[in-house]
Amino acid sequence: MEYFTIGIISYLMGSIPFGLILTRVFLKKDIRDIGSGNIGATNALRTGNKLIGYTTLILDISKAIIPVIFVKINFPDLIFVASLCAFLGHVFPIWLKFKGGKGVATYVGILFSINILLGTIFIISWIVIFILTKYSSLSSIIGAISIPLYFLLTGQSNNVIFFIIMFVLIFFTHRENIKRLKNKEESKTKIY
């Protein structure tokens, strides 16, 4: 019963489409008609309103932090259940016919909730790749693979399967970006 309850609550929190809500309320636009059509923070930045873009980022991170920290404190054995369900809620929200974001900001929230070091590794990897390429998608993919690599390189194989699964999911959500990167058609991202 705990598995089910924690899974459902984490999924529902993860599925709140903040990018869609903010662009509708403040810009009277549907974010799905802008840029890539994605509801996440990177596409929210493409609205031209940096405040909405960064607010979406913070809220998408927070919607993972809240359930994962709660579960970490009260039901530590179920932390990966809460993490995965919050992530899946963002990527496949029930409210939007299961068409959501790519999960990167939500994953950052998960990583910082599990261990600040993991979140820091992801952010540093993301920043380095972004400075070199200006591709948010490539930065996210490299950031995601950096976590299981960290576990493998430091000989900590306990939870590496979970982080490999998360990398595969992020790779999957970026499959169109990967095609565009291969064809040199991916658009660069302006974050300031």
Summary of the structure (lengths in Angstrom):
residues: 192
radius of gyration: 16.0
end to end distance: 45.3
largest distance: 50.4
contacts: 654
relative contact order: 0.12
helix: 75%
strand: 0%
